[in-house]
Amino acid sequence: MGLRMNTRHILLANVFFAPHSYGGATVVAEQVAQALVRMGGFRVTAVSLCARSDLAPYFVIKSQKDGIENYLINVPKNRSYGQFYDNPEVTARLAELINALEPDLVHAHCIQEIGTGIFTAAQSASVPLILSVHDFWWLCERQFMIRIDGSYCGQNPVEIDRCKGCVDHFWAAKLRFNHLKAISRQAAIVTYPSQFAKDLSEASGFAPGTGVVWKNGVQHPGPNFFARQANRRRKDGRKVFGYLGGPAQIKGWPQISRAFTKLLRDDFRGIVVDGSLDASWWQPRDLAGLSGEWSIHPRFDQKDMDDFYAEIDVLLFMSQWKETFGLAIREALARGIRVIQTDSGGTVEHGQTPPERLIPIGASHRVLRDQVLEVLESDNFTPQPVSVSGFDAQAEDLVQMIDRVLGTLDKVA
């Protein structure tokens, strides 16, 4: 893609952003932003949040990483329910930033706690906005459509009147639901990481007619990844299972734990990743009763992910809810790693797992155990790497959307 004569300035809003990163959506926001800067013709500035007791409430500080400036709004911890989705103080800071920075376009990602004031501030300054939906915060105050008992809600479409048994204050939740639906119509484009997420959102009345599927890219394996993988397999022929979630029921760990308990064979290894910020998810005692040899891998970032993936042969993705996208699944497929997964919404749209091999949500651990035993008994269990789009390709797709939005404005002007 050729360089543009005029640099376009994008203001990116996400609850987290480097140097304070957390979650898959933040990875996508950061990586696409860096890709835009690399390709030329774009300047990207970020706005995110922090919660520091040593700073005044709503004070703004500036940091920079990888050539991208990030303005962090310091929010107090004790905020009201409404301030988590529409905070006038945050809106005022956003309006000040937009006025000072003069972006050409706002790209809003996960704005929980930032709030919908990003729409208000952008519209007041006549700056168009693209919204990228990464989860179900827009439809569910619990963000992931997970009930109080830990089970998946399953509504499709989502109807707020059916949420009475799950929310603390129904009328507050209904006001939130209607406010988010109404303000979503101000977005020029709404992107979703999967067809599943788009269909569910639009069926629920969210931003009808403006949605497009914008699939997430992944970090491709490094130049020596496959040599490292082959070398490990030569040194130790045991098959290795990997798991990236925490010990929660909703991520399927209870099914995994039961499937690997008393398996009557120990000729394999297992690795769990402690993705918590404080290494609190896993202790050796949590894995002590499992068959095989299990270990804990520390939390990793994008540049270090090959250290983990080079050590595993099978990714266990046993999510018990319908997710919008499976970033880890595509990272594994790009590296020739087999995936055992549930029928979990947008995660299945990669198309590599036959429908009959998808494990139903809520199925007995014995279904997983059968697939684990098949892998252990197979001599041909390592698939070929799958061609998966990277972040550069995802950024190029975004450029087309930006061109569409700003090009339309140019014609009007």
N, C-alpha and C positions, 0 to 999 in steps of 0.2 A: 504494500500500500504506500503510495507516494506521500511526501510531506505536504501539509497544507500551508498555504501562504499566510493565513491568519490563524494564530493560535487560539483555540477555544478553551475557555476556562470552565472547568467542571467543579462544582462544590459537592463533595460526597458526604452524606450523613449516615453514620452507623453508630450504634451504641458503644461499640468498642472499635479502636483502630490503633495501629502501631504508633507508639511503642507498647501500648497496653492491648494485647490481642487475646481473644478468646472465642472459640466456636467456629464452626464451618462457614457460616455466612460471613464472618469477619475475614476468614481466609480468602473467600471469593472477592470480597470488596477490595482487599489490599492487593491481591494478585492482578485483578483486572485494572486497577488504578495504575499499578506499576507498568503494566503492559501498554496502557494508553500513553504514558510518558515516554516509554522506549520507542514507540512507533513514530513519535514526533507529531507536532501540530496540536498537542494538548498540554494544558497545565491543570493539575489536579490539586485541590485543597480539600482537606477533610475537616469535619466537625464531629466530635464525639463527647463522651461524658467521663467524668471522674467523680469520686466521692471522698474528698480529703478533709479531715477535721482541722487541719492546719491552715486551710484557706477559707475565706469568707464564702457564704452561700452564693452561688451563681457567678462567682469570679471566673474569669476566662484566662487560661494559660495557654501558651503556644509551645509545641514541640515539633521536632522534625526527624524523620527517618526515611532513608532511601529516596531522598529528594522530594518528599511530600510533606508539606506543612500540615500540622494537625492542631486545631483549636479545641481545647477541652473545656467544657462547661462544668464547673464544680457544683454538683447537686447535693443537698442535704439528705441525710438518711431518712429522716422522719417526714415523709411527704404523704399527702392524702391520696386516696384511691384515684380521684380525678386527675391529680397532678402526674400520675404515671402515664397518662395517655394524652393529656392536654394541659401543659404547664405554662401559664402566662409569663412567668419569669424566664423560662427557657426560650419561649417564643420571642421575648424582647431581645435576648442575646443573639438569637438567630437573625432577627431583623437587622440588628446592628452589624453583624458580620456580613450579611448579604449586601448591605448598603456600602460597607467599606471595601469588600473584596470585588464586587461587581461581577459575579460569575455570569456566564452565558446560559448555564443550565444547572439545575440541582438534580443530583441522583441520590435518592433516598433508598437505603437498604433497610436494615433492622432498626426501627426508630422507637421501639419500646423504651420508655423512660425519657427519650428525647421528646416524643409526643408529636401530635399532628400540627403543632405550630410551625413546623417546617413548611407545610403547605401554605399556611396563612402568610408567613413571611415571604415566601417565594412569590405568591400571587400578588401581594402588596407591591412588590418591586417589579412586577411584570416579567418574572423569570420563569420559564417553563420547567416542569418537574417530571422526571421519570421515576416511577416507584418500582423497586424490585422486591417482591414478596419471597421470603425464604422459609417461613413457617406459618402457623395458623394464628398468630397473635391478632390478626385483623378480624378473625371470626370468633375467637375464644379467649376470654380473659386469662385462662390458664396456659395459653400459648400453644399447647401441643394437642389439644382435644383429648386430654387424659382426665378421666373422672377422679373424684376424691379417693376411690378405692384402688386406684392405679390401673384400671382397665381403660381400653380405648373407647371413646365416646361412640363413634360409628355413625353419627348423623350425616346424612347426605340427601338433601341440602341441610345446612345448619339453620335451625329455627330457634331464635332466642327464647321463645316461650317454653321450649322443651329443656331449657338449662336451669330451671328453678331449683332442682334438687342438687345442683353442683356448685352454685355460686353463693356467696355469703349474703349479698344484698341484691336481690333480683332487679329492682328498679334502677339501681345504679348500673348494673350490668347491661340492662336494656338501653339506658341512655348512652352508654359507651358504644354498644353495638351499632345503634342507629347513627351516632356521630361518625364513627369510622366508615360506615357505608357511605354516608353522605359526602364526606370530605374526599373519599377515594376518587370521586368523579372529577376532581380537579387535576388529576394526573394526566399528562399527555399520552403516556403509555404505561401500562402495568405489566411487568414481566413476572413469569413463574418458572421455576426450575424443572417442572414436569407437566405433562398434560393432565395428570391426576390432580395436581394442585390447582391448575387453571379451571378445570371443570368443576371441582368442588366449590371453589371461591365464587365463580360466576353463577353457579346454580343457587348459591346462598345470597345472591343479590349484590355481590361486591364488584364494583367497577365494571359493569356490563359493557361489552363492546370495545374495550380498550386493551384487552389482555393478549399477550403473545408468550409463547414458550421460549425461554432463553436458558438453554441447558448449561449447567456449570462445567467449566473445564477442570482439569486436574493437573497437578505437578507431574510431568513425565519422569520416568526413571532416568537416573543419571547415566553417564557413558560407561561406567564400570559396574552397573547394577547386576547385569546378568552373569558377568564373570564372578562376582561375589556370591550370587545365588548358587551357581554351579559348584563353586569351590566349597561352600558349606555343605551341599548335598553329597559331594565326594567324601568329605571328612566324616560326616555323620549321616548315615542312610535313613535315620528315623524320620518319619513324617512329622511336621510341626503344624499345629493349629494355633491361630491367632485370634484375639478378641480385643476390640477397641472400646467397648462400652464400659460403663460402671457396673456395680453389683445390683442395680435396680431391676425390679420385675419387668418394667416397661421395655427395657433393652434385652430382655430374654435370658439374663444370667441364671435364674432359677432352673430353666429348662436345660441350659448348658451344664450346670452343676450336676443335675440329676442324670443327664445323659452320660457324663464322664465318671460317675460314681459306680464302683464295682463293675467296671467294664470287662473284667477278667482278662485283661492284657495290658501291658505297660511298655510296649515297644514304640512309644511315640512321645513327643514333647508338646507342651502347651505354653503359650505366652499371653499374658493379659497386660494391657497398657494402662498405666495409671494416668489418666488424662486430667486429673484434678489439679488445681493450682497449688495445693499444699500437700500433695502426695498422701491424701487421706483415704483414697478409695480402696486400696488393697493392702492387706498384711499377709505374710506367708501362711498364717494359720487359716486364712480364708480358702487356701488352695490345698491344704494338707490332706483332705479326704478324697481327692480326685485321683483316678488312675493315671498313669503316665508321670512324666517329670514336668512340673509346671514352674514358671518363674514370672517375675514382674518386670516389665520394661518401663522405664521412666517416660513421662510426657515428652513429646517431640514436636518440633515445628516443621515447616515445609522443607527446609534445607536438609533436615536430618531424617526424613521419613524413610529413606532407603535403608537406614540402619535397622529399622524394624521389619520392613517388608522383605528384605533379603534373608531374614531368619525364619519366615513362615512359608508353608505350602498351601494352607487352606485358611480362608478368612471365614469366621463364624459371625453371621449377621442375623441375629435372631430377634429383631425388633418386634415388639408386641403392639405396635400402633402403626397407623398409616402415615409414613413419612413423606415429605415433599420431594426428597432427593437422597440418593445414596452416594455421597462423595467417596467414602472409604471403599465402596464396592468398585467404583470405576478406577480408583487408584490401584486396587488389587488386580483387576482385569488387565490393566495396562502393563502389569508386571508378570503376567503368566501365572497368577495365583488363582486356584479354584475358590469359588464362593459357595457356601451353603447358606441359604437365606430363607426368610419368611416371605409371604405374599404381603409385602408392606408398602403398598401405595406406589409413590413415584420411584421407589428403589428398584422396581422390576423392569423399568422401561429401557434398560440397557439391552435387553433382548437376548442375553447370553444364557440365562437359566430357563430351561424348558418349563412351561406351565405345570407339568406333572411333577416337577422336582421342587417346586415352591412349597414350603411348609406352611400350612394354614396358621394364622394367628390363633393362639389358644390350644394348638394341638399338643398332644402328649409328648413328653420328652423322648418317648420311644421312637417317634418318627425321626427325630434328629439322630438318635443313637444308631438307627439303621443306616442312615447316610454316612455317619462317621465310620461305621464298620465297613461299609462298601469301600470307602477311601483307603482304609488300612489294609484291606485285602486285595486291593487293585495294584497291578504293576504299571498301569498307564493312567495316572491320576493328575498329571500336570498339563493343563491346557496351554495352547499357544497364546502369547500376548495378544490382546485385542487393541485395535486402533481406537484410541479415545482422544477426543478434542482436548487441547491444552488451553491455558489461560490466554495465550495470544489470539487463538481463534475465537474464544469467547469475547475478547475485547473488540475484535474486528466486527463481530455481530452487533455489539453495542454501538460502534461507530456508525453503522448503518441506521440504527434507531435515532442516534443523535442527529445525523444528517437529515433524517426525515422530519424530526421535530423542528430543528433550527432552519432547515431549508424552507419549510412551510412558512415560518415566521418571516424569512428573508423575502419571500414572494409577496407576502401581505404588505411588508414595509415598502 
